[in-house]
């Protein structure tokens, strides 16, 4: 084979599809040198690809059909599962709407649903209902208590005014009663405004160094007059320097409320004992009385607004509103402290107010006490 003819032959094997009628053949062509010099062999091998292509087409069509069938089954399964999962959610949602529309806050959502996430949602909703029911109950009780507290002084004022109108004469005692009840109403309004502003965060508190022991001495001086009028023994059992940081006016108000509460509920001839000491990082002030005590079921509610035990409402002609201890609790809590009460029926009550000490002045106070002890030892 001359070089020109050889140049037209492929140098590498070639494979291509050749259609012959309706059949497709795969043809491989390869050129190899013959034993005789100058000669070349052209070798072609063909395979009928038609059966393979038909099988492949059938497989592809079968796989597509199988995918469609499986996809349809999965879609149907997902729809049924979604309905099965959404059915309890629809029930719970409908029940929640019924509770809100009917205002039946005592009802609760079931928490035994087959979907754990739905149980979590139901528990959260029930918790919100608990809180909402508690708030509404407090609101109803608050309105009822305010109405109760307003009824008595308004009745007295109206009765005395009608009496003077009928008689046509000035009655000093009636005027005194009117003034007294008007003062009670003013105190009630002031206490309510205090608590409303406090809960709304609109009551500013000063932060300055305060000697709590000095405030306590002034409160004891002011309260001793009230105690003597009632025939009580008011004593200061113990007193230590108590440097704290806070609002002196509000702290004085809290101390006065505690002492006034003890004086109010202690019968004539009884004793009110007041003391103050340092304990760790806390300044403790306690007020102990010899009154009839407080029932165990009433202790957790003493610091709620308008709360007074049933026996306390009638004993010794009490004329308080049940707001003093609520104010004490808010003031002490706003200063980072706490209030506790210990009592048994027939054994009096002890209220303890705890406030954090001023750490800087406590150190200076300890140094001064150490110097005084050293001077006393030398003397």
C-alpha positions as CSV (number, residue, x, y, z in Angstrom):
1,X,0.0,0.0,0.0
2,X,1.4,3.3,-1.0
3,X,2.0,5.9,1.6
4,X,-0.8,8.1,0.3
5,X,-3.4,5.3,0.7
6,X,-2.0,4.5,4.1
7,X,-2.5,8.1,5.2
8,X,-6.2,7.8,4.6
9,X,-6.6,4.8,6.9
10,X,-7.3,5.4,10.6
11,X,-4.4,5.1,12.9
12,X,-6.5,4.1,15.9
13,X,-9.4,1.7,16.3
14,X,-12.8,3.4,15.5
15,X,-16.2,2.3,16.9
16,X,-19.5,3.7,15.5
17,X,-23.1,2.7,15.2
18,X,-24.3,1.8,11.7
19,X,-28.1,1.5,11.0
20,X,-29.0,-1.4,8.7
21,X,-32.7,-1.4,8.0
22,X,-34.4,-1.4,11.4
23,X,-31.4,-2.8,13.2
24,X,-28.5,-0.9,14.7
25,X,-25.0,-2.5,14.6
26,X,-22.0,-1.5,16.6
27,X,-19.0,-1.6,14.2
28,X,-15.4,-1.5,15.3
29,X,-12.8,-0.9,12.6
30,X,-9.0,-1.4,13.2
31,X,-6.1,-1.3,10.7
32,X,-3.1,-3.7,11.3
33,X,0.0,-4.4,9.2
34,X,0.2,-7.7,7.3
35,X,3.1,-10.1,7.3
36,X,3.9,-9.1,3.7
37,X,5.7,-5.8,3.7
38,X,3.6,-3.0,2.3
39,X,0.3,-4.7,3.0
40,X,-2.3,-3.8,5.6
41,X,-5.3,-5.6,7.0
42,X,-8.5,-3.7,7.7
43,X,-10.4,-5.6,10.4
44,X,-14.1,-4.9,11.2
45,X,-16.1,-6.5,13.9
46,X,-19.9,-5.8,14.2
47,X,-22.4,-6.6,17.0
48,X,-26.1,-6.2,16.6
49,X,-27.2,-3.6,19.2
50,X,-30.9,-3.8,18.5
51,X,-31.8,-6.4,21.3
52,X,-29.7,-4.4,23.8
53,X,-31.3,-1.1,23.0
54,X,-34.8,-2.7,23.1
55,X,-34.0,-4.2,26.6
56,X,-32.6,-0.8,27.8
57,X,-35.7,1.0,26.5
58,X,-37.9,-1.5,28.3
59,X,-35.9,-1.1,31.5
60,X,-36.0,2.7,31.4
61,X,-39.8,2.7,30.7
62,X,-40.2,0.1,33.5
63,X,-38.2,2.2,36.0
64,X,-40.1,5.3,35.1
65,X,-43.4,3.6,35.6
66,X,-42.2,2.1,38.9
67,X,-41.0,5.5,40.0
68,X,-44.4,7.0,39.2
69,X,-46.2,4.2,41.0
70,X,-43.9,4.5,44.1
71,X,-44.2,8.3,44.0
72,X,-47.9,8.1,43.9
73,X,-48.0,5.7,46.8
74,X,-45.7,7.8,48.8
75,X,-47.8,10.9,48.1
76,X,-50.9,9.1,49.1
77,X,-49.2,7.9,52.3
78,X,-47.9,11.4,53.1
79,X,-51.4,12.8,52.6
80,X,-52.9,10.2,55.0
81,X,-50.1,10.7,57.5
82,X,-50.5,14.5,57.4
83,X,-54.3,14.1,57.9
84,X,-53.6,11.7,60.8
85,X,-51.1,14.2,62.3
86,X,-53.2,17.3,61.6
87,X,-56.4,15.8,62.9
88,X,-55.5,16.1,66.6
89,X,-54.0,19.5,65.9
90,X,-57.3,20.6,64.4
91,X,-59.1,19.2,67.5
92,X,-56.8,21.0,69.9
93,X,-57.0,24.3,67.9
94,X,-60.8,24.1,67.9
95,X,-60.8,23.4,71.6
96,X,-58.5,26.3,72.2
97,X,-60.8,28.6,70.2
98,X,-63.8,27.3,72.2
99,X,-62.0,28.1,75.5
100,X,-61.2,31.6,74.4
101,X,-64.6,32.4,72.9
102,X,-66.6,30.9,75.8
103,X,-64.1,32.3,78.5
104,X,-64.0,28.9,80.2
105,X,-60.5,29.4,81.5
106,X,-60.9,26.4,83.9
107,X,-60.8,24.0,80.9
108,X,-57.4,22.7,79.7
109,X,-56.1,21.1,76.5
110,X,-55.4,17.4,76.6
111,X,-51.7,16.5,76.8
112,X,-51.9,12.9,75.6
113,X,-51.8,13.5,71.9
114,X,-49.9,11.0,69.6
115,X,-47.6,13.8,68.4
116,X,-45.0,14.9,71.1
117,X,-44.6,18.4,69.7
118,X,-48.4,18.9,70.0
119,X,-48.2,17.9,73.7
120,X,-45.5,20.5,74.2
121,X,-47.7,23.1,72.5
122,X,-50.7,22.1,74.6
123,X,-48.7,22.3,77.9
124,X,-47.5,25.8,77.0
125,X,-51.0,26.8,76.2
126,X,-52.3,25.4,79.5
127,X,-49.5,27.3,81.4
128,X,-50.6,30.5,79.7
129,X,-54.2,29.7,80.7
130,X,-53.1,29.1,84.3
131,X,-51.5,32.5,84.4
132,X,-54.4,34.2,82.7
133,X,-56.9,32.6,85.1
134,X,-54.8,33.7,88.1
135,X,-54.6,37.3,86.8
136,X,-58.4,37.4,86.2
137,X,-59.1,36.0,89.6
138,X,-56.8,38.6,91.2
139,X,-58.5,41.3,89.2
140,X,-62.0,40.1,90.3
141,X,-60.8,39.8,93.9
142,X,-59.2,43.3,93.7
143,X,-62.4,44.9,92.4
144,X,-64.4,43.1,95.0
145,X,-62.0,44.2,97.8
146,X,-61.9,47.8,96.7
147,X,-65.7,47.9,96.6
148,X,-65.8,46.4,100.1
149,X,-63.3,48.9,101.5
150,X,-65.0,51.9,99.9
151,X,-68.5,50.9,101.0
152,X,-67.9,51.3,104.8
153,X,-66.4,54.8,104.8
154,X,-68.7,56.1,102.2
155,X,-71.7,54.8,104.2
156,X,-70.5,56.6,107.3
157,X,-69.9,59.8,105.5
158,X,-73.3,59.7,103.8
159,X,-75.0,58.8,107.0
160,X,-73.5,61.6,109.1
161,X,-74.2,64.1,106.3
162,X,-77.8,63.0,106.1
163,X,-78.1,63.2,109.9
164,X,-76.9,66.8,110.0
165,X,-79.2,67.7,107.1
166,X,-82.2,66.2,109.0
167,X,-81.4,67.9,112.3
168,X,-80.3,71.2,110.6
169,X,-77.6,71.5,113.3
170,X,-73.8,71.4,113.2
171,X,-72.6,68.2,114.9
172,X,-68.9,68.2,115.8
173,X,-68.8,64.4,116.3
174,X,-70.4,63.8,112.8
175,X,-67.9,66.2,111.2
176,X,-65.1,64.4,113.0
177,X,-66.3,61.0,111.7
178,X,-66.5,62.4,108.2
179,X,-63.0,63.8,108.4
180,X,-61.7,60.5,109.8
181,X,-63.3,58.4,107.0
182,X,-62.2,60.9,104.4
183,X,-58.6,60.4,105.7
184,X,-59.0,56.7,105.4
185,X,-60.2,57.0,101.8
186,X,-57.2,59.3,101.1
187,X,-54.9,56.7,102.5
188,X,-56.5,53.9,100.4
189,X,-56.2,56.0,97.2
190,X,-52.6,56.8,98.0
191,X,-51.7,53.1,98.7
192,X,-53.5,52.0,95.5
193,X,-51.6,54.7,93.5
194,X,-48.4,53.6,95.0
195,X,-48.9,49.9,94.1
196,X,-50.1,50.8,90.6
197,X,-47.1,53.0,89.9
198,X,-44.8,50.5,91.5
199,X,-46.1,47.6,89.3
200,X,-45.9,49.8,86.2
201,X,-42.3,50.7,86.9
202,X,-43.2,54.3,87.2
203,X,-42.0,54.7,90.8
204,X,-38.4,55.9,91.0
205,X,-36.2,54.9,93.9
206,X,-33.2,56.8,95.1
207,X,-30.0,54.9,95.6
208,X,-27.9,56.5,98.4
209,X,-26.1,55.4,101.6
210,X,-28.6,54.9,104.4
211,X,-28.2,54.0,108.0
212,X,-31.0,51.6,108.5
213,X,-30.5,51.6,112.3
214,X,-31.1,55.4,112.4
215,X,-34.3,55.1,110.4
216,X,-35.4,52.3,112.8
217,X,-34.8,54.6,115.8
218,X,-37.0,57.3,114.3
219,X,-39.8,54.7,113.5
220,X,-39.7,53.5,117.0
221,X,-40.0,57.0,118.4
222,X,-43.0,57.7,116.1
223,X,-44.7,54.4,116.9
224,X,-44.3,54.6,120.6
225,X,-47.0,57.2,120.8
226,X,-49.5,54.9,119.0
227,X,-48.5,51.9,121.2
228,X,-48.9,53.9,124.5
229,X,-52.4,55.0,123.4
230,X,-53.4,51.4,122.9
231,X,-51.7,50.3,126.2
232,X,-48.9,48.3,124.5
233,X,-45.2,47.9,125.5
234,X,-43.0,48.9,122.6
235,X,-39.4,47.8,123.2
236,X,-36.2,48.0,121.1
237,X,-34.6,44.6,121.9
238,X,-31.3,44.9,119.9
239,X,-29.7,47.4,117.6
240,X,-26.6,47.3,115.5
241,X,-25.2,49.7,112.8
242,X,-26.8,48.7,109.5
243,X,-25.3,50.5,106.5
244,X,-27.4,49.9,103.4
245,X,-28.0,51.5,100.0
246,X,-31.5,52.6,99.1
247,X,-34.3,55.1,99.3
248,X,-34.6,56.4,102.9
249,X,-38.2,57.6,102.4
250,X,-39.4,54.2,101.1
251,X,-37.4,52.2,103.7
252,X,-39.0,54.3,106.4
253,X,-42.4,53.6,104.9
254,X,-41.7,49.9,105.0
255,X,-40.5,50.0,108.6
256,X,-43.6,52.0,109.7
257,X,-45.9,49.6,108.0
258,X,-44.4,46.6,109.7
259,X,-44.5,48.3,113.2
260,X,-48.0,49.7,112.6
261,X,-49.2,46.2,111.6
262,X,-47.8,44.7,114.8
263,X,-49.4,47.5,116.9
264,X,-52.7,47.1,115.1
265,X,-53.0,43.4,115.8
266,X,-51.7,43.2,119.3
267,X,-54.3,43.5,122.1
268,X,-54.0,46.0,124.9
269,X,-51.4,44.9,127.5
270,X,-49.4,43.1,124.8
271,X,-45.9,43.7,123.7
272,X,-44.3,44.7,120.4
273,X,-40.5,44.0,120.2
274,X,-38.3,45.4,117.5
275,X,-34.6,44.5,116.8
276,X,-31.9,44.8,114.2
277,X,-28.7,43.0,113.6
278,X,-26.1,42.1,110.9
279,X,-26.1,38.5,109.7
280,X,-23.5,37.7,107.0
281,X,-24.1,40.1,104.1
282,X,-27.6,41.0,105.3
283,X,-29.1,43.6,107.5
284,X,-32.0,42.0,109.4
285,X,-34.9,44.0,111.1
286,X,-37.5,42.0,112.9
287,X,-40.8,43.0,114.5
288,X,-42.4,40.6,117.0
289,X,-45.8,40.9,118.5
290,X,-47.9,39.0,121.1
291,X,-51.1,39.1,119.1
292,X,-53.3,36.1,118.3
293,X,-51.0,34.8,115.5
294,X,-51.8,33.8,112.0
295,X,-53.2,30.6,110.7
296,X,-50.9,28.4,108.6
297,X,-53.2,28.6,105.6
298,X,-53.1,32.4,105.6
299,X,-49.3,32.8,105.7
300,X,-48.6,32.3,102.0
301,X,-51.1,35.1,101.1
302,X,-50.2,37.8,103.7
303,X,-48.4,40.0,101.1
304,X,-51.2,39.9,98.6
305,X,-53.2,43.1,98.1
306,X,-56.3,43.4,100.4
307,X,-55.6,40.0,101.9
308,X,-56.6,39.7,105.5
309,X,-57.5,36.5,107.3
310,X,-61.1,36.2,108.1
311,X,-60.5,36.3,111.9
312,X,-58.3,39.4,111.4
313,X,-61.1,41.2,109.7
314,X,-63.2,41.2,112.8
315,X,-60.8,41.1,115.7
316,X,-60.3,44.2,117.7
317,X,-62.2,46.4,115.3
318,X,-59.4,46.4,112.7
319,X,-59.7,49.3,110.2
320,X,-56.8,48.6,107.9
321,X,-57.1,47.9,104.2
322,X,-54.7,45.0,103.8
323,X,-52.3,47.0,101.6
324,X,-49.5,47.7,104.1
325,X,-47.7,44.4,103.8
326,X,-48.0,44.4,100.0
327,X,-46.2,47.8,100.0
328,X,-43.6,46.4,102.4
329,X,-43.0,43.4,100.1
330,X,-42.6,45.6,97.0
331,X,-40.2,48.1,98.7
332,X,-38.0,45.4,100.1
333,X,-38.0,43.4,96.9
334,X,-37.1,46.6,94.9
335,X,-34.1,47.0,97.2
336,X,-32.9,43.4,96.5
337,X,-34.1,42.0,99.8
338,X,-36.9,39.8,101.1
339,X,-39.5,39.6,103.9
340,X,-40.5,36.5,105.9
341,X,-43.1,35.8,108.5
342,X,-43.2,33.2,111.3
343,X,-46.3,32.6,113.3
344,X,-48.6,30.2,115.0
345,X,-52.1,30.8,116.2
346,X,-52.1,32.1,119.8
347,X,-48.3,32.7,119.8
348,X,-48.0,36.1,118.0
349,X,-46.1,36.7,114.7
350,X,-42.6,37.7,113.8
351,X,-41.9,39.6,110.6
352,X,-38.3,39.9,109.4
353,X,-37.1,42.3,106.7
354,X,-33.7,41.5,105.1
355,X,-31.7,44.0,103.0
356,X,-28.2,43.6,101.5
357,X,-25.5,45.5,103.5
358,X,-23.4,48.2,101.8
359,X,-20.1,46.2,101.4
360,X,-17.9,49.3,101.4
361,X,-19.2,50.8,104.6
362,X,-19.3,47.4,106.2
363,X,-15.6,47.2,105.8
364,X,-15.1,50.7,107.3
365,X,-17.5,49.8,110.1
366,X,-15.5,46.6,110.9
367,X,-12.3,48.6,111.1
368,X,-13.9,51.1,113.5
369,X,-15.2,48.4,115.7
370,X,-11.7,46.8,115.8
371,X,-10.1,50.1,116.8
372,X,-12.7,50.5,119.5
373,X,-12.0,47.1,120.9
374,X,-8.3,47.7,120.8
375,X,-8.7,51.0,122.7
376,X,-11.0,49.3,125.3
377,X,-8.5,46.6,125.8
378,X,-5.6,49.1,126.4
379,X,-7.8,51.0,128.9
